[in-house]
Amino acid sequence: MLVQIERFHNQFHIQQINLHDLKHSIRVHMQECRLNPDADHAGKHKQLEEQFDFLINDVDQLKANFTAFIAD
């Protein structure tokens, strides 16, 4: 059981780092948009949106797995 708890702890920590990194990427992109308002940013917008959706899905799945684990 302790191994599982440590695994969940590590996975939550990894996801926290991933979300922090994405947040940083979004901030950098927002700065780029302010500096170059006439540039086409659609591709980067889409890429960041896909990364966000992927990470949220991972976090939701991890949360569901953890909830099932603690229910046992």
Number of C-alpha atoms within 10 A of each C-alpha: 7 7 8 11 13 11 12 17 12 12 15 16 12 12 16 14 12 15 17 12 12 17 14 12 13 17 12 12 16 15 12 13 14 11 10 11 11 8 10 10 14 9 9 12 14 11 11 17 14 12 15 17 12 12 17 14 12 14 17 12 12 16 14 11 13 16 11 10 13 8 7 5
